[in-house]
Amino acid sequence: MEKTNKNWFIVKSGCASVYQKADFNSPCLTEVIYGESCQIINQDGNWIRIRCEDGYLGWVNEFYGKKSLKTNKPTHIIVFPNENGIFDSKYPFGSMVNKHLTGSVQITDLLGLDQVIPVARNLLGTPYKWGGKTSLGIDCSGLVQSVLKVCGLKIPRDAYQQFDFFVKDEIQLNQAKSGDLHFFGRDGKVTHVGFSLGEKGILHSQGNVKVESLDPSDENVNFNLIDMYMSTHSIQRKFRP
């Protein structure tokens, strides 16, 4: 292992895959996004072991960014599509930039609880990508984490961790409000999560980001999700000061 006197890795690509090992053939764990400051743990050739801003540990290839003596200090974050109604591949959803761009908001301007679903709807049609967290491709827990982040609530990365984070906030399915979370899995193991659209409606990433229902009488019903349904959890209290 190599040591470096630079403590931070600043992502300069739209997104960068984070791997379990210093090898492109190893499992992809998550992503880091443009502008993110990752703590450097050590280095092996062109591979850097990092701690992501959400605490996730893994390996990223050095060509995705640059090493720095200090953290990045972004002023804005990309939340909405640009003037063409799309997210730029260079600055996808969640990118942290140092100037105002179309679709960006100031990082200090937390959007709040009421904007969770409006923000998530802007990602409808985004393809599913294992480990993805942006408009270039996103998985179920990446969607939940990334949307809640820009709305002012930082939560863990994986669905089972998110379940643990909200475990004390369980509610009945018919009590769900827009933005609350539906969790799914089998044999007590959480494997999927999505936003409630109110009661049995769900916005989630499975194949792509889409709207479906847990109501058997609804034309958009997803019977597989009904079979896997575990519980519903309110996000309301976590947004309170």
C-alpha positions as CSV (number, residue, x, y, z in Angstrom):
1,M,0.0,0.0,0.0
2,E,1.1,3.5,-0.8
3,K,0.8,6.5,1.5
4,T,-0.1,10.0,0.3
5,N,0.1,13.4,2.0
6,K,-3.2,14.4,0.3
7,N,-6.1,13.4,2.5
8,W,-9.0,13.9,0.1
9,F,-10.2,12.6,-3.2
10,I,-12.5,15.0,-5.1
11,V,-14.7,13.4,-7.7
12,K,-14.6,15.1,-11.1
13,S,-16.6,12.7,-13.1
14,G,-20.4,12.7,-13.2
15,C,-20.3,9.7,-11.0
16,A,-17.7,7.1,-10.1
17,S,-18.3,3.4,-9.1
18,V,-16.9,2.3,-5.7
19,Y,-15.8,-1.3,-5.7
20,Q,-15.3,-3.8,-2.9
21,K,-11.7,-4.5,-4.0
22,A,-9.1,-2.6,-6.1
23,D,-10.4,-4.4,-9.2
24,F,-13.0,-3.5,-11.8
25,N,-14.2,-7.1,-11.7
26,S,-15.0,-7.0,-8.0
27,P,-18.5,-6.1,-6.8
28,C,-19.7,-2.5,-7.2
29,L,-20.8,-1.3,-3.8
30,T,-22.1,2.3,-4.4
31,E,-21.2,5.5,-6.3
32,V,-19.6,8.8,-5.5
33,I,-20.9,11.8,-7.3
34,Y,-19.4,14.9,-9.0
35,G,-18.0,17.3,-6.3
36,E,-18.0,14.8,-3.5
37,S,-15.1,14.9,-1.0
38,C,-14.0,11.4,-0.1
39,Q,-11.5,10.7,2.6
40,I,-8.4,8.8,1.4
41,I,-7.6,5.8,3.5
42,N,-4.8,4.3,1.4
43,Q,-3.7,3.7,-2.2
44,D,-2.7,0.7,-4.3
45,G,-1.4,1.8,-7.7
46,N,-4.2,3.7,-9.5
47,W,-6.7,2.6,-6.9
48,I,-7.7,4.6,-3.8
49,R,-9.5,3.3,-0.8
50,I,-11.9,5.9,0.3
51,R,-14.5,6.7,2.9
52,C,-17.5,8.3,1.1
53,E,-19.4,11.3,2.6
54,D,-22.1,8.8,3.8
55,G,-19.5,6.7,5.5
56,Y,-19.3,3.9,2.9
57,L,-15.9,2.3,2.4
58,G,-14.5,1.0,-0.9
59,W,-12.1,1.4,-3.8
60,V,-12.3,4.0,-6.6
61,N,-10.0,4.4,-9.6
62,E,-7.9,7.6,-9.5
63,F,-8.9,8.6,-13.0
64,Y,-12.4,9.6,-11.7
65,G,-11.0,12.7,-9.8
66,K,-8.1,14.3,-8.1
67,K,-6.3,14.1,-4.8
68,S,-6.4,17.2,-2.6
69,L,-5.1,18.6,0.6
70,K,-8.5,19.8,1.6
71,T,-12.2,19.1,1.0
72,N,-14.2,20.5,-1.8
73,K,-16.4,23.5,-0.8
74,P,-19.4,23.3,-3.3
75,T,-22.0,26.0,-3.2
76,H,-24.8,24.4,-5.2
77,I,-26.3,21.0,-5.8
78,I,-28.1,19.8,-9.0
79,V,-31.7,18.9,-8.1
80,F,-33.8,19.7,-11.1
81,P,-33.5,19.1,-14.9
82,N,-31.8,21.8,-17.0
83,E,-33.3,24.1,-19.6
84,N,-33.8,21.2,-22.0
85,G,-35.8,19.3,-19.4
86,I,-33.1,16.7,-18.8
87,F,-30.2,16.1,-16.4
88,D,-26.8,16.7,-17.9
89,S,-24.5,13.7,-18.0
90,K,-21.6,15.8,-16.8
91,Y,-23.6,17.2,-13.9
92,P,-26.2,14.5,-13.0
93,F,-28.7,14.7,-10.2
94,G,-26.9,15.2,-6.9
95,S,-23.8,16.8,-8.4
96,M,-22.2,19.4,-6.1
97,V,-20.8,22.3,-8.0
98,N,-19.1,25.6,-7.2
99,K,-21.5,27.9,-9.2
100,H,-25.1,28.3,-10.0
101,L,-26.2,26.1,-12.9
102,T,-29.7,25.6,-14.3
103,G,-31.4,23.1,-12.1
104,S,-29.2,23.7,-9.1
105,V,-30.1,25.1,-5.7
106,Q,-27.8,26.5,-3.0
107,I,-26.7,23.7,-0.7
108,T,-27.8,25.8,2.2
109,D,-31.3,26.0,0.9
110,L,-32.8,22.7,2.2
111,L,-35.9,21.9,0.2
112,G,-37.8,20.3,3.0
113,L,-40.3,17.5,3.5
114,D,-42.9,18.8,1.0
115,Q,-40.5,18.6,-1.9
116,V,-39.6,14.9,-1.5
117,I,-42.0,13.5,-4.0
118,P,-41.8,16.5,-6.5
119,V,-38.0,16.0,-6.5
120,A,-38.3,12.2,-6.9
121,R,-40.8,12.6,-9.8
122,N,-38.1,14.4,-11.8
123,L,-36.2,11.1,-11.8
124,L,-39.1,9.0,-13.3
125,G,-37.7,6.9,-16.2
126,T,-34.2,6.9,-14.9
127,P,-32.8,3.4,-15.5
128,Y,-32.1,1.0,-12.6
129,K,-28.4,0.6,-11.9
130,W,-26.9,-1.5,-9.1
131,G,-25.1,0.9,-6.8
132,G,-26.3,3.9,-8.7
133,K,-27.2,7.2,-7.0
134,T,-27.8,9.7,-9.9
135,S,-29.9,10.4,-12.9
136,L,-27.4,8.4,-14.9
137,G,-28.7,5.2,-13.2
138,I,-30.0,4.6,-9.7
139,D,-31.0,1.7,-7.4
140,C,-33.8,1.6,-4.9
141,S,-32.0,2.8,-1.8
142,G,-29.8,5.2,-3.9
143,L,-33.0,6.9,-5.0
144,V,-34.3,7.2,-1.4
145,Q,-30.9,8.4,0.0
146,S,-30.2,10.9,-2.8
147,V,-33.7,12.5,-2.8
148,L,-33.8,12.8,1.0
149,K,-30.3,14.3,1.0
150,V,-31.3,17.2,-1.3
151,C,-34.4,17.7,0.8
152,G,-32.4,18.1,4.0
153,L,-32.3,14.6,5.6
154,K,-29.1,12.5,5.5
155,I,-29.7,8.8,5.9
156,P,-27.7,5.6,5.4
157,R,-27.0,4.1,1.9
158,D,-28.5,0.6,1.9
159,A,-32.2,-0.5,2.2
160,Y,-31.6,-2.6,5.3
161,Q,-29.7,0.3,6.9
162,Q,-32.5,2.7,6.0
163,F,-35.0,0.3,7.6
164,D,-32.9,0.4,10.8
165,F,-32.7,4.2,10.7
166,F,-36.5,4.5,10.5
167,V,-37.3,1.4,12.6
168,K,-39.0,3.3,15.4
169,D,-41.2,5.2,13.0
170,E,-43.3,2.3,11.7
171,I,-46.9,3.1,10.8
172,Q,-49.8,1.2,9.2
173,L,-49.9,1.0,5.4
174,N,-53.1,3.0,5.1
175,Q,-51.5,5.8,7.3
176,A,-48.7,6.5,4.8
177,K,-48.3,10.0,3.5
178,S,-46.4,11.2,0.5
179,G,-42.7,10.7,1.1
180,D,-43.0,7.9,3.7
181,L,-41.2,4.7,3.0
182,H,-42.4,1.2,2.1
183,F,-39.9,-1.6,2.8
184,F,-39.9,-5.1,1.1
185,G,-38.0,-8.3,1.5
186,R,-38.2,-12.0,2.4
187,D,-37.6,-14.0,5.6
188,G,-37.0,-10.8,7.6
189,K,-34.3,-9.5,5.2
190,V,-34.9,-6.1,3.7
191,T,-34.0,-6.0,0.0
192,H,-36.1,-3.2,-1.5
193,V,-37.4,0.3,-0.5
194,G,-39.6,2.9,-2.2
195,F,-41.4,6.2,-1.5
196,S,-45.1,6.2,-0.7
197,L,-47.3,8.4,-2.8
198,G,-49.9,8.3,-0.1
199,E,-51.2,5.0,1.3
200,K,-50.6,2.2,-1.2
201,G,-49.0,4.2,-4.0
202,I,-45.3,3.8,-4.5
203,L,-42.5,5.5,-6.5
204,H,-39.4,3.3,-6.6
205,S,-36.5,2.1,-8.8
206,Q,-37.0,-1.4,-10.2
207,G,-36.0,-1.7,-13.8
208,N,-36.4,2.1,-13.8
209,V,-37.8,4.8,-11.6
210,K,-41.6,4.4,-11.9
211,V,-44.9,4.7,-10.2
212,E,-46.8,1.6,-9.1
213,S,-49.3,0.5,-6.5
214,L,-49.7,-2.0,-3.7
215,D,-53.5,-2.0,-4.2
216,P,-54.7,-5.2,-6.0
217,S,-57.5,-3.2,-7.6
218,D,-55.2,-0.6,-9.1
219,E,-54.3,-1.0,-12.7
220,N,-50.7,-0.2,-11.8
221,V,-50.5,-2.9,-9.1
222,N,-47.2,-4.7,-8.6
223,F,-48.2,-8.1,-7.1
224,N,-44.6,-9.1,-6.6
225,L,-44.1,-6.1,-4.3
226,I,-47.3,-7.0,-2.4
227,D,-45.9,-10.5,-1.8
228,M,-42.6,-9.0,-0.5
229,Y,-44.2,-6.2,1.6
230,M,-42.7,-5.9,5.1
231,S,-43.6,-2.5,6.6
232,T,-44.2,1.2,6.2
233,H,-42.3,3.9,8.0
234,S,-43.0,7.6,8.5
235,I,-40.2,10.1,7.6
236,Q,-42.1,13.0,9.2
237,R,-40.4,13.1,12.6
238,K,-36.9,12.9,11.2
239,F,-37.5,16.2,9.4
240,R,-38.5,18.0,12.6
241,P,-35.9,20.4,14.1
